[in-house]
């Protein structure tokens, strides 16, 4: 099982703090550093303010050397698909092929209103997401010297040179995530390397993985080529007192975190990861909410990560 660190910078942090966490995660051996793509906090004052996801990842591409980098997830409402393809391809080149694009329809209306970003109805947001997936992957996979065109309801591209090409060919892995029972698995089966189920129960995660497999079969794709992942909040401590202190730091009760995340001593967190592997998870994004607590990251890296690597989903 891969373990990836996933942070929420809109809650209030700087680029420098994100860089410290990414570099520490790299040294500890984590597979990747991912961040959300939001512009407004979901609680608190959010100071010092938001950092742009792809500007941050471009910086980290130059300040790390091994760890993979990506978004969970970029909102399709934030960027036009052509410029998004260019941006991600450039950061992929800057990182020598370590970038992944998580992308979703967008959901947080408040941040759209705060920064003047149009926020259409849900049906239209999913239409735009599907077109964005077609355009971004189409631009990346267009052969050198050829052009790419697209005529859709929301986007029209005419004879695009489809440049620059990303370092990874035909393009960086795409991640589609969510718990929607129909459109999300279908889009993942058509366009994604990975289906992510965020903050769901074991039963709901297993059900979404099954839908992903069925969607792959419907389009003639081998279901085993669609990697299955989850995102879960993590709160780990050497003992109960340390667990309680870290839970308090993120404003959540220990009992609630035990029900809805990976919470407890390293042994207890490994037990939770084992249950996730049993329902099919091959990769876990650990939502790490205390960016100033690198001891927390070190504890997980030293006492959880080595044991997670031996976990496998059932055959």
C-alpha positions in Angstrom: 0.0 0.0 0.0 1.2 3.5 -0.9 0.9 6.2 1.7 0.7 9.8 0.5 0.6 13.0 2.5 -2.4 15.3 1.7 -2.6 18.8 3.1 -5.4 21.5 3.1 -3.5 24.9 2.7 -6.7 26.9 2.4 -7.1 26.4 6.2 -4.1 28.8 6.7 -0.5 28.2 5.8 2.3 29.5 3.7 4.3 28.1 0.8 7.3 27.8 3.0 5.4 25.6 5.5 4.1 23.4 2.7 7.6 23.1 1.4 8.9 21.9 4.8 6.2 19.3 4.9 6.9 18.1 1.4 10.6 17.9 1.9 10.1 16.0 5.3 7.7 13.6 3.6 10.3 12.9 0.9 13.0 12.2 3.4 10.7 9.9 5.4 9.9 7.9 2.3 6.3 8.8 1.6 5.1 8.2 -1.9 3.7 11.6 -2.7 2.8 15.1 -1.4 -0.7 16.3 -2.5 -2.6 19.4 -1.7 -6.2 20.6 -2.1 -7.1 23.3 -4.6 -9.3 25.8 -2.7 -9.3 29.5 -2.3 -11.4 30.0 0.9 -11.0 28.4 4.3 -13.7 26.0 5.6 -13.2 27.2 9.2 -11.2 29.8 11.1 -9.7 33.0 9.5 -7.6 31.2 6.9 -4.6 33.5 7.6 -2.3 34.3 5.9 -4.6 33.5 3.0 -4.8 30.9 0.1 -1.9 29.7 -2.0 -2.5 28.6 -5.6 -2.2 24.9 -6.0 -0.3 24.8 -9.3 2.0 27.7 -8.4 2.8 25.8 -5.2 3.5 22.5 -7.0 5.7 24.3 -9.5 7.8 25.6 -6.6 7.9 22.2 -5.0 8.9 20.6 -8.3 12.2 22.5 -8.0 12.7 21.9 -4.2 12.1 18.2 -4.1 13.7 15.4 -6.1 11.8 12.1 -5.7 8.4 12.5 -4.2 5.4 12.7 -6.5 3.3 15.9 -6.5 -0.4 16.5 -7.3 -3.8 17.9 -6.5 -6.7 16.3 -4.7 -8.5 17.8 -6.5 -8.3 20.7 -8.9 -11.7 22.2 -9.6 -12.8 22.2 -13.3 -14.4 25.5 -12.6 -11.2 27.3 -11.8 -9.3 27.0 -15.1 -9.9 26.6 -18.8 -8.9 23.1 -20.0 -6.3 24.3 -22.5 -4.3 26.5 -20.1 -4.7 23.8 -17.4 -3.1 21.2 -19.8 -0.2 23.7 -20.4 0.3 24.4 -16.7 0.3 20.7 -15.6 2.6 19.8 -18.5 5.1 22.5 -17.5 5.1 21.5 -13.9 5.5 17.8 -15.0 8.6 18.9 -16.9 9.9 20.9 -14.0 9.6 17.9 -11.8 11.1 15.4 -14.3 7.8 13.5 -14.5 6.5 13.4 -10.9 3.2 15.2 -11.4 -0.4 13.8 -11.2 -3.6 15.7 -11.9 -6.6 15.1 -9.6 -9.6 16.9 -11.0 -13.2 17.2 -10.0 -16.3 19.2 -10.8 -16.0 21.7 -8.0 -18.4 22.0 -5.0 -17.5 24.9 -2.7 -19.8 27.8 -3.8 -18.5 30.3 -1.3 -15.0 30.4 -2.8 -16.4 31.0 -6.3 -18.4 33.9 -5.0 -15.4 35.3 -3.1 -13.1 35.4 -6.1 -15.6 36.0 -9.0 -15.5 32.5 -10.4 -18.6 31.3 -12.2 -20.4 28.5 -10.3 -22.9 26.8 -12.6 -25.4 24.2 -11.5 -24.2 20.7 -10.7 -25.2 19.1 -14.0 -23.3 21.7 -16.0 -20.3 21.4 -13.7 -20.1 17.7 -14.5 -20.5 18.4 -18.2 -17.6 20.8 -18.0 -15.5 18.3 -16.0 -16.1 15.6 -18.7 -15.1 18.0 -21.5 -12.0 19.1 -19.5 -10.9 15.5 -19.2 -11.4 15.0 -22.9 -9.5 18.2 -23.8 -6.6 17.8 -21.3 -5.9 14.2 -22.1 -6.4 14.8 -25.8 -3.9 17.7 -25.9 -1.3 15.6 -24.0 -1.7 12.5 -26.2 -1.7 14.3 -29.6 1.3 13.2 -31.5 4.1 15.7 -32.1 3.5 17.7 -35.2 -0.2 17.0 -35.2 -3.0 19.3 -34.0 -5.9 18.8 -31.7 -9.5 20.1 -32.1 -12.5 19.8 -29.9 -16.1 21.0 -30.4 -18.2 20.6 -27.3 -21.0 22.4 -25.5 -18.7 24.4 -23.3 -15.3 24.4 -24.9 -14.1 24.7 -28.5 -10.5 24.2 -29.6 -9.4 24.7 -33.2 -6.1 23.2 -34.6 -4.3 23.5 -31.3 -0.6 22.7 -31.6 -1.1 20.7 -28.4 2.1 22.0 -26.8 4.0 21.7 -24.6 4.2 17.9 -24.2 4.4 16.7 -20.6 7.5 14.8 -19.4 5.3 11.7 -18.8 3.8 10.2 -21.9 1.1 10.2 -23.0 0.6 12.4 -19.9 0.6 12.6 -16.1 -1.7 10.2 -14.3 -5.2 11.6 -13.9 -7.2 11.0 -10.7 -11.0 11.2 -10.6 -12.5 11.1 -7.1 -15.8 11.2 -5.4 -18.7 9.1 -4.1 -21.2 9.8 -6.9 -22.6 6.4 -7.9 -22.8 6.9 -11.7 -20.9 9.8 -13.3 -17.7 9.5 -11.1 -17.0 5.8 -11.8 -17.8 6.3 -15.5 -15.4 9.2 -15.9 -12.7 7.4 -14.0 -13.1 4.4 -16.3 -12.8 6.5 -19.4 -10.1 8.9 -18.4 -8.3 8.2 -15.2 -5.4 6.1 -13.9 -7.0 6.2 -10.4 -10.4 6.3 -8.7 -10.3 8.0 -5.3 -12.9 7.7 -2.6 -12.6 10.6 -0.1 -13.6 10.4 3.5 -16.0 7.5 3.2 -16.8 4.5 5.3 -15.4 1.0 4.6 -18.7 -0.1 3.1 -19.1 3.0 0.9 -15.5 2.7 -0.3 -16.0 -0.9 -1.2 -19.2 -0.1 -3.1 -17.5 2.7 -5.1 -14.6 0.4 -6.0 -17.1 -2.1 -7.2 -18.8 0.6 -9.4 -15.4 1.5 -10.8 -14.7 -2.1 -11.8 -18.2 -2.3 -13.4 -17.6 0.9 -15.3 -14.3 -0.4 -16.6 -15.9 -3.6 -17.8 -18.6 -1.5 -19.6 -16.0 0.3 -21.7 -13.9 -2.8 -22.3 -11.1 -1.7 -19.9 -9.3 -4.2 -17.6 -10.5 -3.1 -14.1 -7.1 -3.9 -12.6 -5.6 -1.0 -14.5 -7.7 1.5 -12.5 -5.9 2.0 -9.2 -8.2 2.2 -6.1 -7.4 4.8 -3.4 -9.0 6.5 -0.5 -8.4 9.7 1.5 -8.7 9.7 5.3 -7.8 12.1 8.0 -4.9 10.9 10.2 -4.3 11.6 13.9 -1.5 9.5 15.3 0.2 9.6 18.7 2.7 7.5 20.7 0.1 7.2 23.4 -3.5 8.3 24.2 -2.4 11.6 25.6 -0.5 12.5 22.4 -3.5 11.4 20.3 -5.8 13.6 22.3 -3.4 16.6 22.0 -3.3 16.2 18.2 -7.0 15.8 17.9 -7.5 18.9 20.0 -5.1 20.8 17.7 -7.5 20.2 14.7 -10.6 20.8 16.7 -12.1 17.3 16.5 -13.0 14.8 19.3 -10.9 11.6 19.5 -14.0 9.4 19.4 -15.2 11.1 16.2 -11.8 10.7 14.5 -11.7 7.0 15.4 -15.1 6.6 13.7 -14.3 8.7 10.6 -10.5 8.5 10.1 -7.3 6.9 11.0 -6.8 7.7 14.6 -4.8 6.3 17.5 -1.4 4.8 18.2 0.7 3.6 15.3 -0.6 0.1 15.9 -4.2 1.4 15.7 -3.5 3.3 12.5 -2.0 0.2 10.9 -5.1 -1.7 11.9 -7.2 0.9 10.1 -5.1 0.7 7.0 -5.4 -3.1 7.1 -9.2 -2.7 7.0 -9.0 -0.3 4.1 -6.7 -2.8 2.2 -9.3 -5.5 2.8 -12.0 -3.6 0.9 -9.6 -3.0 -2.0 -7.7 0.2 -1.3 -4.2 0.2 -2.8 -3.3 3.7 -1.9 -4.2 6.0 1.0 -4.0 9.8 1.1 -3.4 10.8 4.7 -5.1 14.2 5.3 -2.4 15.9 7.5 -3.9 18.9 9.1 -1.1 20.0 11.5 1.6 21.3 9.1 3.6 22.8 12.0 3.8 19.4 13.7 6.6 17.6 11.9 7.0 15.2 14.8 3.6 13.8 13.9 4.8 13.2 10.3 7.9 11.6 11.6 6.0 9.2 13.8 3.8 8.1 10.9 6.8 7.8 8.6 8.9 5.7 11.1 6.2 3.5 12.7 3.3 3.3 10.2 4.8 3.7 6.7 7.1 0.6 6.7 4.3 -1.7 7.9 1.8 -0.2 5.3 4.0 -1.2 2.5 3.3 -4.9 3.1 -0.5 -4.5 3.0 -2.2 -5.8 -0.2 -5.8 -5.8 -1.2 -7.4 -9.3 -1.6 -6.7 -11.0 -4.9 
